[in-house]
Amino acid sequence: MLLETHVLQDTDPDLPGLLGDGFEVVGESWGAELVIDGGADTAALLERLRGFVASARGSGLELRELAPRDAPAIEALDAESWADVPTTPATVHAPVSAADVHDWARRGRRAFGALDGDRLVGVCVGSAGDNDFVVVAPDQRGRGIGAAVVAAWMLGAIAAGERAFTAGGASQNARSLGMIRAVGFRVTERWLSLQRP
Ligand SMILES: CC(C)(COP(=O)(O)OP(=O)(O)OC[C@H]1O[C@@H](n2cnc3c(N)ncnc32)[C@H](O)[C@@H]1OP(=O)(O)O)[C@@H](O)C(=O)NCCC(=O)NCCS
């Protein structure tokens, strides 16, 4: 059965009414942003981003923009990586197929990856400054790869003229929130998913 679902910010004036109507909070998520305004913090931010990339390269990984020829590796990494990830109705990750990847360039999506030899171990995907998703192979997490692919993607976008970045995720996903904060994002929005049992 398809449940009626509402996704709204915790400041939304409709929230009390929905709760009064019997809706319950079934998920919490966040929105974060990072704006590069050319101020005093900009040089430090760029240095931090380059540092994430340099330290991944220093540990022997290759960091580069991905291309259509990487589609099978992206599909395989995506397929093995989401089973243990908390989700909400607002943050569902649709599995990525190789055919999807071939369509990314046309849709303005760019992907940056980390490779250990021939093996793709991490990827960050986004359109302009909007982060779509980041994923690191389950056995490679906690080594700085997530932060490095996000940084590589951001540096690519900055080089293309982008100055405003957004990201989002499930509140229960501590790894994702920790990584996005480590990179320099600030959480600006909290969202609630409501359903009526
Ligand atoms: C989220 C994810 C991409 C992070 O990648 P990662 O390579 O494990 O993260 P990093 O090693 O680069 O960690 C960067 C920072 O994140 C934070 N972090 C990492 N693991 C964490 C954990 N288990 N709990 C809390 N914070 C954590 C830390 O601040 C860390 O910086 P530090 O090591 O200097 O303290 C990875 O865990 C993953 O693929 N998860 C499944 C998919 C997913 O949830 N994607 C995000 C939703 S789009």
The ligand as a MOL file (V3000), in Angstrom:
LIG
                    3D

  0  0  0     0  0            999 V3000
M  V30 BEGIN CTAB
M  V30 COUNTS 48 50 0 0 0
M  V30 BEGIN ATOM
M  V30 1 C 29.3710 8.5840 3.9040 0
M  V30 2 C 30.6300 8.0360 3.2530 0
M  V30 3 C 30.6340 8.4040 1.7610 0
M  V30 4 C 31.8590 8.6680 3.9550 0
M  V30 5 O 33.0150 8.2110 3.3060 0
M  V30 6 P 34.2950 7.7780 4.1610 0
M  V30 7 O 35.3760 7.5100 3.1930 0
M  V30 8 O 33.9270 6.7010 5.0940 0
M  V30 9 O 34.5570 9.1170 5.0140 0
M  V30 10 P 35.9670 9.7520 5.3470 0
M  V30 11 O 36.9030 8.6760 5.8030 0
M  V30 12 O 36.3960 10.5860 4.2050 0
M  V30 13 O 35.6150 10.6450 6.5860 0
M  V30 14 C 35.5040 12.0400 6.4930 0
M  V30 15 C 34.9720 12.5560 7.7970 0
M  V30 16 O 33.6760 12.0440 8.0110 0
M  V30 17 C 33.4740 11.8140 9.3980 0
M  V30 18 N 33.1930 10.4000 9.6160 0
M  V30 19 C 33.6920 9.3250 8.9540 0
M  V30 20 N 33.1870 8.1860 9.4520 0
M  V30 21 C 32.3510 8.5530 10.4540 0
M  V30 22 C 31.5170 7.8180 11.3430 0
M  V30 23 N 31.4450 6.4670 11.2990 0
M  V30 24 N 30.7670 8.5220 12.2270 0
M  V30 25 C 30.8190 9.8780 12.2640 0
M  V30 26 N 31.6000 10.6150 11.4290 0
M  V30 27 C 32.3450 9.9640 10.5490 0
M  V30 28 C 34.7140 12.2240 10.1000 0
M  V30 29 O 34.5950 13.5780 10.4850 0
M  V30 30 C 35.7530 12.1110 9.0210 0
M  V30 31 O 36.8340 12.9630 9.2040 0
M  V30 32 P 38.0520 12.4900 10.1480 0
M  V30 33 O 38.4170 11.1000 9.7030 0
M  V30 34 O 39.0970 13.5080 9.8710 0
M  V30 35 O 37.5270 12.5170 11.5410 0
M  V30 36 C 30.7430 6.4810 3.4130 0
M  V30 37 O 30.6510 6.1620 4.7620 0
M  V30 38 C 29.6890 5.7230 2.6400 0
M  V30 39 O 29.8990 5.3500 1.4850 0
M  V30 40 N 28.5110 5.4840 3.2520 0
M  V30 41 C 27.4430 4.8220 2.5450 0
M  V30 42 C 26.7980 5.7110 1.4990 0
M  V30 43 C 26.3170 7.0240 2.1230 0
M  V30 44 O 25.8130 7.0460 3.2280 0
M  V30 45 N 26.4670 8.1140 1.3670 0
M  V30 46 C 26.0720 9.4300 1.8300 0
M  V30 47 C 24.6960 9.7530 1.4720 0
M  V30 48 S 24.6380 10.5650 -0.0890 0
M  V30 END ATOM
M  V30 BEGIN BOND
M  V30 1 1 1 2
M  V30 2 1 2 3
M  V30 3 1 2 4
M  V30 4 1 2 36
M  V30 5 1 4 5
M  V30 6 1 5 6
M  V30 7 2 6 7
M  V30 8 1 6 8
M  V30 9 1 6 9
M  V30 10 1 9 10
M  V30 11 2 10 11
M  V30 12 1 10 12
M  V30 13 1 10 13
M  V30 14 1 13 14
M  V30 15 1 14 15
M  V30 16 1 15 16
M  V30 17 1 15 30
M  V30 18 1 16 17
M  V30 19 1 17 18
M  V30 20 1 17 28
M  V30 21 1 18 19
M  V30 22 1 18 27
M  V30 23 2 19 20
M  V30 24 1 20 21
M  V30 25 1 21 22
M  V30 26 2 21 27
M  V30 27 1 22 23
M  V30 28 2 22 24
M  V30 29 1 24 25
M  V30 30 2 25 26
M  V30 31 1 26 27
M  V30 32 1 28 29
M  V30 33 1 28 30
M  V30 34 1 30 31
M  V30 35 1 31 32
M  V30 36 2 32 33
M  V30 37 1 32 34
M  V30 38 1 32 35
M  V30 39 1 36 37
M  V30 40 1 36 38
M  V30 41 2 38 39
M  V30 42 1 38 40
M  V30 43 1 40 41
M  V30 44 1 41 42
M  V30 45 1 42 43
M  V30 46 2 43 44
M  V30 47 1 43 45
M  V30 48 1 45 46
M  V30 49 1 46 47
M  V30 50 1 47 48
M  V30 END BOND
M  V30 END CTAB
M  END
